Amino acid sequence: MPFVIYLHPLSSYSQKAKTAFYEKNLDFETRLLDGSEPVTSEFFQKWPIKRFPILEHGADFIFEATSIIEYIDLLHPTDHPLLPADAMAANRVRMWDRFFDNYMQYPQQRMVNASLGREMEPDDGFVRWRQALETAYGILDVHMKGRRWVASEDFSLADCSAAPAMLYADWAHPIPNHFENVRAYRARLLQRPSYARALDEARPYRHLYPLGAPVGRD
Ligand SMILES: N[C@@H](CCC(=O)N[C@@H](CS)C(=O)NCC(=O)O)C(=O)O
């Protein structure tokens, strides 16, 4: 029974889900959401929320990148699960997964939306969202001191979340040099083979990133 993912390689949440598949060496079929038909209409019909990725696996239909990762982790458990078996350890992982979605992806997505004219707010240089990212960087910098991965000894769901969130957050609002732990963590994530593969697959589409993809920050 194949895994089928509707995605776009440039999309951060698609990269998040793909990173988990690559961690587990799981194959999947891609339905590329590049604006063409009939895939676009097919996707809208399946998921009128119109946010991707979504996963189909037999009769199962999974939305939300986090839930997709938890789903394949349950189906394909390993010695190093992406969500730890210990409930308290899993709580930490879920907490940091939320951190990256809510406090790094979200401000970055708002900046992208504003640049596309989708926001009601005035274009003030994204002051509010830049401040939100600075705050998140500061919290993460303290937390990452002496740590390799964000929420557990092993690479986890939270690191799948962190990798694209930090790629794009830095593009949207560069991580200041003094946040050394954040910069080192981002570099580590970008070198992780699973995420490096997702990142490479997005390279042909970089010119589509609305805020402009900076050279040399990947
Ligand atoms: N909460 C969703 C967010 C998914 C999401 O925002 N995906 C973006 C691409 S990275 C999207 O679908 N954008 C389409 C749009 O905004 O119209 C998840 O975690 O999967």
The ligand as a Tripos MOL2 file, in Angstrom:
@<TRIPOS>MOLECULE
LIG
   20    19     1     0     0
SMALL
NO_CHARGES

@<TRIPOS>ATOM
      1 N1         -0.8090   23.4570    9.9530 N.3       1 LIG1
      2 C1         -0.4380   22.9440    8.6420 C.3       1 LIG1
      3 C2          0.1600   24.0970    7.8710 C.3       1 LIG1
      4 C3          0.3960   23.7550    6.4310 C.3       1 LIG1
      5 C4          0.7210   24.9880    5.5940 C.2       1 LIG1
      6 O1          0.5930   26.1400    6.0390 O.2       1 LIG1
      7 N2          1.1600   24.7190    4.3800 N.am      1 LIG1
      8 C5          1.4340   25.7990    3.4400 C.3       1 LIG1
      9 C6          2.6410   25.4380    2.6090 C.3       1 LIG1
     10 S1          4.1020   25.3630    3.6080 S.3       1 LIG1
     11 C7          0.2560   25.9490    2.5260 C.2       1 LIG1
     12 O2         -0.5110   25.0350    2.3640 O.2       1 LIG1
     13 N3          0.0940   27.1170    1.9280 N.am      1 LIG1
     14 C8         -0.9560   27.3220    0.9660 C.3       1 LIG1
     15 C9         -1.6720   28.5840    1.1980 C.2       1 LIG1
     16 O3         -1.3780   29.2800    2.1630 O.co2     1 LIG1
     17 O4         -2.5480   28.8730    0.3970 O.co2     1 LIG1
     18 C10         0.5590   21.7850    8.8250 C.2       1 LIG1
     19 O5          1.2090   21.7240    9.8740 O.co2     1 LIG1
     20 O6          0.6530   20.9230    7.9370 O.co2     1 LIG1
@<TRIPOS>BOND
     1     1     2 1
     2     2     3 1
     3     2    18 1
     4     3     4 1
     5     4     5 1
     6     5     6 2
     7     5     7 1
     8     7     8 1
     9     8     9 1
    10     8    11 1
    11     9    10 1
    12    11    12 2
    13    11    13 1
    14    13    14 1
    15    14    15 1
    16    15    16 2
    17    15    17 1
    18    18    19 2
    19    18    20 1
@<TRIPOS>SUBSTRUCTURE
     1 LIG1         1 GROUP 0 **** ****
